């Protein structure tokens, strides 16, 4: 079954890059929705309740990725998988975000291999 | 988050980490190698800036030739360079700067530490005084990227 992925980043270039990586990782078996900040991403989730995975940046105007993650994980969409993709990733920050419910935290620029490593167990129904 | 400071005594270390950050960024974005070159950093008119917020305080300035920005944008977006708008070119340059800065700061923070950057912004170059300046230039394809770390 085709998976719907929400890509959140204030940079159009970054959204496209992340989409391409996800598409390669998922074997093109996916559709995409995009948002340029956390606030628009929450609205996108409301309009697309079948989103399976979110790939989100952290540093964004209006609502950043930290607040967006917090709101998603305390919302009806709490079970959606969230991968954070950010230039401000560090080991300590990764731990902090995972404690808040992020599935994984990847530094920019990501690669299809890194995305595949995370999503493949989910697609096979296993735990990550 | 405990404060850390850039120090003039470590300029060589910063230059090496900047090189590694630029190299890693362009290897992933364009699958190309870079080469250090010597050139004067031009501060004319408006320039793209990224603030380093914590634990260090400072900022990066970047000068990317339009042709290089266009190459990155058209490669990633899959469209002809002629179809790129100025907004997309600025977006492309900003994302490159963001990625480089993140890589650099990640190599700088202490183990267990975090760091924060601002959002890329266009500024008038003359509005950014700094006590210390590190200018670096890299040949990438046909163009030269200029990156300046200042605090």
Contacts between the chains, C-beta under 8 A, distances in Angstrom:
chain1	res1	chain2	res2	distance
A	10	B	119	7.3
A	11	B	91	5.3
A	11	B	94	6.5
A	11	B	95	4.6
A	11	B	98	7.6
A	12	B	77	7.6
A	12	B	88	6.5
A	12	B	91	5.5
A	13	B	72	7.5
A	13	B	73	6.0
A	13	B	76	5.5
A	13	B	77	6.6
A	13	B	88	7.1
A	13	B	91	5.2
A	13	B	92	5.1
A	13	B	95	4.9
A	14	B	95	5.2
A	16	B	76	5.5
A	16	B	77	5.2
A	16	B	78	7.8
A	17	B	29	8.0
A	17	B	76	5.1
A	20	B	76	7.4
A	59	B	98	7.6
A	59	B	117	6.4
A	59	B	118	7.7
A	59	B	119	6.0
A	60	B	119	7.9
A	61	B	119	6.5
A	86	B	102	7.3
A	87	B	98	4.8
A	87	B	99	5.4
A	87	B	101	6.6
A	87	B	102	2.8
A	87	B	103	7.5
A	87	B	117	6.7
A	88	B	102	5.7
A	88	B	105	7.4
A	88	B	114	7.5
A	88	B	115	6.1
A	88	B	116	6.1
A	88	B	117	5.7
A	89	B	102	7.1
A	89	B	106	7.1
A	90	B	106	5.8
A	90	B	109	6.1
A	90	B	113	6.5
A	90	B	114	5.1
A	90	B	115	6.5
A	91	B	111	7.4
A	91	B	112	6.9
A	92	B	112	5.0
A	92	B	113	5.9
A	92	B	114	4.9
A	93	B	114	4.6
A	96	B	114	7.5
A	107	B	102	6.5
A	107	B	103	7.4
A	107	B	106	6.7
A	108	B	98	7.2
A	108	B	99	4.8
A	108	B	102	6.1
A	109	B	25	6.9
A	109	B	28	4.3
A	109	B	29	6.1
A	109	B	99	5.7
A	111	B	28	6.8
